[in-house]
Amino acid sequence: MEHVTGIGGVFIRAQNPDLLNRWYAEHLGITPAPESYDVSSWWQQSGPTVFTAMAATSEHFGGPERTWAINFRVDDLDAMVTQLRAADIEVEVHGEDYPNGRFADLKDPEGNAVQLWQPAGADARGPA
């Protein structure tokens, strides 16, 4: 059976796309889509990716008007949180470490939920 090999893009409806693209580039290091087909898109490191449907009542999305949330893997959650807070971005670090890692939550300038994840356990070791 043929299957997908990864996520090829995440597309966000935005009131101010230029501002949002700059914010993700400046604070999370995600370069915007290139303006030319001669330039490569942003490349991510290989690693675990969770793709799942969640209950419409889940608080994970940041409110009932939101229909998606994104989670980014990071190598050092504490360093990323320090960097974001230095830029006056409010970040809430989960008070508990989970078997699959550590997490922190923030919102982008348009109020979209963004979660940071430092993998641990089986997700840090890789596929069996």
N, C-alpha and C positions, 0 to 999 in steps of 0.2 A: 504494500500500500504506500502510495506517495504521501508525504507529510510536509508540513512547513518546517523551515530550518531556524526560524527565529522571528522576532518582531522587526518588520521593515520600516515602520514609521508610527509615530504617535501624532495625531492631528487634533489641535485644540481650537475650538471656536472661541474667538477673542474679540472683545470690544476694541482693543488697541494691540493688534498683532505685533507691530514693531517694538513697542514697549515690552511686551511679554517675551518676545524672542531675545531682546537685550538682557532682560532680567535673568532668564535661564542661562544665557551665555556667561554673564558677569558673575553670578552667584553659585551656579552649579557646574559651569564648564561645558555646557551642552551648546555646541555651535549651531546656529540656525541653518535651515536648508540652503544649499549653495545657490548662487544666482546663475550658475552656468553648469551645463552637463559635463564640462571638462574638469570640474572640481568635485572631489568626493564628499559625500555626506558624512556626518558625525559617526565615528566608529566607537562602539562600546566594547568593554572587555567581556570575554565570554564568561558565563557563570549562570547560576540558577535564576530562573524567571518563574514567578507564579502567575498563572492565567486562570482566573476563576470568576464565576458569577457569584454575587453575594445578594443577600436579602435586601429588598428595597428599603427596609426599615433600618438597615445598618447605619451606625454612626460614622463608619469609616469614610464616608463620602463628604462629610462636613456640612450636611444639611440636606433636607428632602428635595431641594431644587437642583442639586448636583447629581449627575448620573455616572460619573467616573471619578477615579482617583488613581494616582500614579505613585509607584514605589521605586526609588532608585537605590541600587546597591552602592555602598561606600566602603573603603578600606578601613577608615578610622573615623568612627562616628563622633568622638569627642572633638577631634580637630575640625571636622566639618561644622559642627554646632558652634564652636568658638568662632570660626570664620564668619558664619552667618550672623551670629549675635553682634560681632564687631561691625557689621554692616547695618545694624539696627533692625534685623529681621527676627521676629518672635519665633522661637523654636521650643517645643515642649518635648523633652526627653522622657520616654516611658520610665517609670520608677522601678520596673522589674526587668530582669534579663530573662529571655525565653530560651527554650532549648534550641530554637533555630536562629537566635541572635538578639541584637539590640535594635531598638527603633526610636525614631524621633519624628514628630509631626510639625508641619508648618503650612502656610498658605502662600500661594503666589500672589502677585499684585491684583489679580482678578478674583481672588477668593477661592481658587481651586485647591483642593487638598493635595498636599505633597508629603510623602512619607520617605524617610531615609532609613535604610536597613544595613546594618553590619552583620553579615551572615555568620552563623556559628553551627556547630554540630554537623550533621550530614550535608547541609547546604554549603558549608565551608570546605568540606572534604572533597566534594564532587561526586559524580555518578559512580555507582557501584560497579 
